[in-house]
Amino acid sequence: MTITVKLTKQGNSTGVRLPKEVLERAGLSRGDEVTLEVTGGRVTLVKSEAPYSAAMSAYEECRTRYSKTLEDLAK
């Protein structure tokens, strides 16, 4: 899906309004926290994970990646 929107003044900041269909397709709701990833001339908006979920994801990744090392350290 590609859609064009305008940047608008919002107080002392500049904002973009996201249409309802965009929010629905992205699984976002008003009040959700998002992370902006800026690479070159591109801005990607990603729904932020809850701190616990992010920590558990990192734990699972490390546990999988370093399982042999962790077993050796436990001896």
BABABA-778327 format. One record per residue: residue in one letter; x, y, z negated of N, C-alpha, C in turn. Coordinates in pm, whole numbers, plus 50000, padded with zeros to 5 digits. Example, Ala and Ser with C-alpha at 12.3 -4.5 7.8 and 13.67 -1.06 7.14 Angstrom:
<sites>
A513194943149220512304955049220513204967049220;S512854977549292513674989449286512905000349213;
</sites>
This chain:
<sites>
M500854988350000500005000050000500905012350000;T500645021450088501365034150092500355045450085;I500605055049998499705066349980500545078749956;T500105090050008500825102649989500065111249890;V500775116449791500185125449691501095137649677;K500565148449621501355160649603501835161849459;L502995167649443503495171149310502775183949269;T502315184449144501575196049096502175201048965;K501915213548936502365219448810501465214448699;Q502075209648591501335205048473502035211048352;G501515222448308502185229748199503515234848248;N504595231848176505935235848217506625224948299;S505895214348331506465203048404505835201848542;T506325192348617505745188848746505265174548736;G504055172048784503485158648772502895153748902;V502505141448902501845135249016500615128048963;R499505129549032498275122648992498205109449067;L497965098748993497875085549053496415081749070;P495985078949193494595075149215494235062249141;K492965060849109492455049249034492865036149101;E492765035449233493105023049304494575019449285;V495445029449283496875026949262497095021249122;L496455027349022496595022448884496095008048872;E494945005248932494384991648925495314981548990;R495824984749109496684975249180498014973049109;A498454983249033499724982248960499534976648820;G498284974348779498024969348645498294979648537;L498104992348570498345003248476497035009448431;S497045015248312495885022348257496365035448198;R495445044948188495775057748124496305054847984;G497405061247947497995059247816499145049247815;D499285041147922500405031747929501715039447935;E502755033547879504095039347888504775033448011;V505435042048089506125037448210507575042148207;T508395035348282509805038848297510015043348441;L510745054248459511065059148593512475054748627;E512625047948740513935043848789514235052348911;V515325060048906515685069049015516925063749084;T516805061049214517915056149294517915063949425;G518965071749445519005079949567517805089149571;G517095089249681515905097649694514625090549661;R514695079449588513515071349558513275070949408;V512005072449370511605071349230510635059649219;T510945050049133510085038549111509525039348970;L508235037448958507545038148829507225023848787;V507695019748669507525006048621506885006248483;K505884997748462505244996948331506284992348229;S506414999748120507364996348015506854984447935;E507784975947896507424964747810507384969447665;A506564963147587506564965947443507934961947389;P508454968847288509794965847235509974951047198;Y508974944847137509094930847098509224922047222;S508384924647322508434916647445509774918247515;A510284930547518511584932947581512684925447506;A512634925747374513644918747293513564903647315;M512354898347321512194883947341512654879847481;S512404888147580512864885347716514384884847720;A515024894447653516484894747648517024882447575;Y516374878747465516784866847389516694854347476;E515574852647545515384840747629516424840147741;E516724851647799517734852047905519104848047852;C519474853347736520774849947676520824835447631;R519724830547574519684816747528519864807147644;T519224810247757519354801847875520764802847933;R521234814947945522534817348009523704811947927;Y523614813047794524734809447708524424797447617;S523554788547660523144777347574524344768647533;K525244765747624526414757547592527304764547490;T527544777347510528374785047417527734785447279;L526434787547274525734787947145525804774547073;E525684763547150525814750147090527214748247032;D528244752547106529624751247059529854759546933;L529314771446929529484780146811528764774646689;A527694767146710526914761746598527614749946531;K528634744346593529334732746536530214736546421;
</sites>
